[in-house]
Amino acid sequence: MKRMERVAALINILTEHPTQVYTLQYFCDLFGAAKSSISEDIQAANNSIKISGFGFLETIAGAKGGVRFIPDISEENIKILQKEFCERLSEPSRMVGGNFLYTSDIFYDPSIVRRIALIFAKKFRKCEANYVATIETKGIPLAFMVSHYLNLPLVVVRRDAKISEGSTISINYFSGSNDRLQKMSMSKRAIEPNSKVLIIDDFMRGGGSIVGMSEMIKEFNGKVVGIGVAIASIEPEKKKVDDYTSVVFLGDISLENKNIVLKSNENIF
């Protein structure tokens, strides 16, 4: 293979498997090249990835060392995303009854979800989580992309127990929006006991669902090591959870004036 071909293949392999360590010997055997050549290829690949602005390559020294791709996003690209996110969310046509916004198209849009996931992957890359967890359904695409970038398994907490889940644990919790008693369940096989879990969700109003997931994780003697939500409502000001990270904040929704108030979170990091 020519050098340009090796660099392209190397970038593809590493970015398709974020945080997974590959030894130099692996690429030497794969490409039939010397370690010195592979080292130069890695440097060229790293420069290319950095220019693209979605991550970088990290070299690990030692006998078990190698190279791995670390997903990342620049401050400039975060601001661009937040601006686009707010513009799309503030479209008056999104208003539905009960002061809610239609957001399904956004959270099923890979171009938006991928970049939001990069923010959370960067924010929580050192939280040492063993799993990423979310509650069904609109948060699943975002949580899945975060789990991909962090190379972690995804766990989906169900609102209703499914027979295909086998034995489950169910708990009752009070929703943050209206303090209505609700139920959630999770398979007993979902996570190992004493695991660390990162919670990712699409929207948070009062934090009731997040508290419910946290209580569920405690049933497995697990620990929540981070909470990320794409959109957090400004009201109520006092949430049931304090330590969380949101990408944007949602303020007043006025059906009469066709006005939606949104603002970017300037303190993500």
Secondary structure by P-SEA (a helix, b strand, c coil): ccaaaaaaaaaaaaaacccccccaaaaaaaccccaaaaaaaaaaaaaaaaaaccbbbbbbbcccbbbbbbbbccaaaaaaaaaaaaaaaacccccccccccccccccccaaaaaaaaaaaaaacccccccbbbbccccaaaaaaaaaaaacbbbbbbbcccccccccbbbbbbbbcccccbbbbbbbccccccbbbbbbbbcccccaaaaaaaaaaaaaacbbbcbbbbcbbbccccccccccccccbbbccccccccbbbbbcccccc
